[in-house]
Amino acid sequence: MGSAVWVLLALLAPGPLRGSPPRLEVREAGGQILLPCGARGPRLRWVWSPRYPKCAGDPGDQLEIARLPPGPEPPPAQFRGRLDPHPSSLGALLLWALVMSDSGTFTCHGESGAEPPIRLEVTGGCRNNLTVSSNQTSPSALTLHCQRCPLLPGSVSFRWFLNSQSLGNRGWATKSQLGATVRLDPSRRGAWGRWECHPLGASSGGFEFCLEPPLGAGGAGPSSEWGIWVVAAVLGLIGAGLGAWHLWRWRRIRGRNRRNQNRKENKIGAPGHRLCPLEEPRLGAKSTERRLVPQSRERKVPGTLLYAEVQHPLVARAPAPPPHGATVYATIV
């Protein structure tokens, strides 16, 4: 029973528990990463699980990003124009011009199953000659600062976008230093998603920063809430099953002990009991049938009733002497 529970937990657990743990790869924004496959077979496919789903446009828990040989479907918009096959090995991919929303777990699948996954973490760097740094001083205070890289003389103004929409003037986000700095409350639902900093008046792209809800915060999405309820229901079923199994086992052991005790008593005989008569026999009676019962009634042992028959001899009594002065007559034959 215990092994079955562990198997069930392993099937319900996330991917790293079922197989090999993912290999962590850390890259800076604007860099690139080579994704080797290692799987065998004529058909291979790559699956990506985003680290920042809100920032990546909510693609779901898993998204197929490539097939080898490639099919007619174009790559997802997240990687379009930045993901290419690499000749280093069969099924290898090269992902370049990295952004923070690329962070996640990449897994290659072949005929023999999934290969050990690769977990990518994209940190700060320099992309499109821009970089963004963050400083969180409290759960409700976060500062984002955008600047050019490398630093160039002169001042420049910046414009911020949140989930592809212009930030504008929002009460919970305060801009300063020509738009280079934004102070905001990261606990607000409206602040979660993809932040982008663009130089004002420039045609080049911007720099991306992902802001996800803190761990344990509400609004993480219906899928996460559904997953929590599913896990709670499964754990409840496991607990109920364990309780029923322990009760069944206890009753079985108890019944077996009783059967062993009865078998032992039948083999060696029930313990003896002292017997006492219900009444005393009367002298002179020819016979008296007496029923004997156990003296102690603390434990009732089923069995045959015990009887005893006692024979008493007839004893002639001597005649009482006549009273003083009485005349006695006798007839002699």
Backbone hydrogen bonds, N-H to C=O, Kabsch-Sander energy under -0.5 kcal/mol:
donor,donor_aa,acceptor,acceptor_aa,energy
5,V,1,M,-1.7
6,W,2,G,-1.9
7,V,3,S,-2.2
8,L,4,A,-2.2
9,L,5,V,-2.4
10,A,6,W,-2.3
11,L,7,V,-2.0
12,L,8,L,-1.7
13,A,9,L,-1.4
17,L,14,P,-1.0
18,R,14,P,-1.0
18,R,15,G,-0.6
19,G,15,G,-1.8
23,R,117,P,-2.3
24,L,22,P,-0.6
25,E,119,R,-3.0
27,R,121,E,-2.4
29,A,123,T,-1.6
30,G,98,L,-2.5
31,G,28,E,-2.1
33,I,95,L,-2.6
35,L,33,I,-0.5
35,L,93,L,-3.6
38,G,90,L,-0.8
44,L,68,L,-2.9
45,R,109,H,-1.7
46,W,66,A,-2.5
47,V,107,T,-2.7
48,W,63,L,-2.9
49,S,105,T,-2.5
51,R,103,S,-3.0
52,Y,103,S,-0.6
56,A,52,Y,-2.0
57,G,54,K,-1.0
58,D,53,P,-3.4
63,L,48,W,-2.1
65,I,46,W,-1.9
66,A,46,W,-1.1
68,L,44,L,-3.0
79,F,76,P,-1.2
80,R,76,P,-0.8
82,R,79,F,-2.3
83,L,79,F,-0.7
84,D,94,L,-2.1
86,H,92,A,-2.3
89,S,86,H,-0.8
92,A,89,S,-1.7
93,L,35,L,-2.2
94,L,84,D,-3.1
95,L,33,I,-2.5
95,L,93,L,-0.5
96,W,82,R,-2.1
96,W,94,L,-0.5
97,A,31,G,-0.5
98,L,31,G,-2.2
102,D,99,V,-1.7
103,S,100,M,-1.6
104,G,120,L,-1.7
105,T,49,S,-2.4
106,F,118,I,-3.2
107,T,47,V,-2.6
109,H,45,R,-3.0
110,G,113,G,-2.5
111,E,40,R,-1.8
113,G,110,G,-1.2
115,E,108,C,-2.9
118,I,106,F,-2.7
119,R,23,R,-2.5
120,L,104,G,-3.3
120,L,118,I,-0.6
121,E,25,E,-2.5
123,T,27,R,-2.6
123,T,121,E,-0.6
126,C,29,A,-0.9
127,R,130,L,-2.4
130,L,127,R,-1.2
131,T,147,Q,-2.0
133,S,145,H,-2.4
135,N,143,T,-1.9
137,T,135,N,-0.6
137,T,141,A,-1.2
138,S,141,A,-1.4
141,A,138,S,-1.7
142,L,184,L,-2.3
143,T,135,N,-2.2
144,L,182,V,-2.6
145,H,133,S,-2.6
146,C,180,A,-2.8
147,Q,131,T,-2.1
149,C,129,N,-1.9
158,F,178,L,-2.3
159,R,198,H,-2.9
161,F,196,E,-2.3
162,L,165,Q,-3.5
163,N,194,R,-3.0
165,Q,162,L,-1.3
167,L,160,W,-2.4
170,R,168,G,-0.7
173,A,170,R,-1.5
174,T,183,R,-2.8
176,S,181,T,-2.1
180,A,177,Q,-1.7
181,T,176,S,-2.2
182,V,144,L,-2.5
183,R,174,T,-2.7
184,L,142,L,-2.7
185,D,172,W,-0.7
188,R,185,D,-1.4
191,A,188,R,-1.2
192,W,189,R,-1.4
193,G,211,L,-3.0
195,W,193,G,-0.6
195,W,209,F,-3.3
196,E,161,F,-2.4
197,C,207,F,-2.1
198,H,159,R,-2.6
200,L,157,S,-3.0
202,A,199,P,-1.7
207,F,197,C,-1.7
209,F,195,W,-2.8
211,L,193,G,-2.7
217,A,214,P,-2.2
225,E,221,G,-1.7
226,W,222,P,-2.7
227,G,223,S,-2.3
228,I,224,S,-2.1
229,W,225,E,-2.1
230,V,226,W,-2.4
231,V,227,G,-2.5
232,A,228,I,-2.4
233,A,229,W,-2.5
234,V,230,V,-2.5
235,L,231,V,-2.6
236,G,232,A,-2.1
237,L,233,A,-2.3
238,I,234,V,-2.4
239,G,235,L,-2.5
240,A,236,G,-2.4
241,G,237,L,-2.5
242,L,238,I,-2.5
243,G,239,G,-2.3
244,A,240,A,-2.4
245,W,241,G,-2.3
246,H,242,L,-2.5
247,L,243,G,-2.1
248,W,244,A,-2.4
249,R,245,W,-2.5
250,W,246,H,-2.4
251,R,247,L,-2.3
252,R,248,W,-2.0
253,I,249,R,-2.4
254,R,250,W,-2.4
255,G,251,R,-2.5
256,R,252,R,-2.2
257,N,253,I,-2.2
258,R,254,R,-2.0
259,R,255,G,-2.2
260,N,256,R,-2.3
261,Q,257,N,-2.1
262,N,258,R,-2.5
263,R,259,R,-2.4
264,K,260,N,-2.0
265,E,261,Q,-2.3
266,N,262,N,-2.3
267,K,263,R,-1.3
268,I,264,K,-2.2
269,G,265,E,-1.8
276,C,293,V,-1.1
278,L,291,R,-0.6
285,A,282,R,-1.6
288,T,310,V,-1.3
290,R,288,T,-0.6
290,R,308,A,-1.8
292,L,290,R,-0.5
292,L,306,L,-1.4
293,V,276,C,-0.9
295,Q,274,R,-2.0
301,V,299,R,-0.6
306,L,292,L,-0.5
308,A,290,R,-1.8
310,V,288,T,-1.3
312,H,286,K,-0.9
315,V,313,P,-0.5
316,A,314,L,-0.5
326,A,323,P,-1.9
332,I,330,A,-0.5
333,V,331,T,-0.6
